[in-house]
Structures are given as structure tokens and as C-alpha cells.
Amino acid sequence: MDLRLEKRLLPRRHTMIIATIVFDGGRTRLDCVIRNLSDGGAKLEVATVRGIPQTFDLLVPGRRPHPCKVIWRSLKELGVQFVA
């Protein structure tokens, strides 16, 4: 049972959207899956969080890039906040 306190200000909806993490001036691209999403952020599933910087762009097909800031990370997941 997960006993972590809910700290999100906006409710998230469960998703399974294929997206791309882009950083290093667009030279580095990593596939990810958006596991849940809100207007303010998302939980991303990746092969490994190793090498992913604190800020990057999230590319979702058919949408404009979302600048992101990492709020938390685990072995294969990132919690990100969308930066205006």
C-alpha cells in the first residue's frame, strides 16, 4: 500500500501516450510513456532516468513541445512540472 501524501494541486488522468524527451539542444532524444497527466505536469516512464537532466522538452505527437522541470525521480519514472 502506498502511503505517500498527495501533493499535487491539479488532478491527473491516467494515460499511455508515447512521447519523446528532448535535451542537449535537440541532439539527445529518449522515448518515454506518459503514464498520467494534468495541466501542470506528468509522470513519465523511461528505460532509465540516468542521464536525463533536470530540465528538458517533452514532445507529444501533434502538440507543441512542453518545457519540463523534474520534480522527482525513481529508477524508471520521472515526475515533471510543465514550465511556462
Beta strands, then each sheet from edge to edge (+ up, - down):
strand 1: 13-23
strand 2: 28-37
strand 3: 41-45
strand 4: 55-59
strand 5: 66-73
strand 6: 77-82
sheet 1: 1+ 2- 3+ 6- 5+ 4- 1+
end
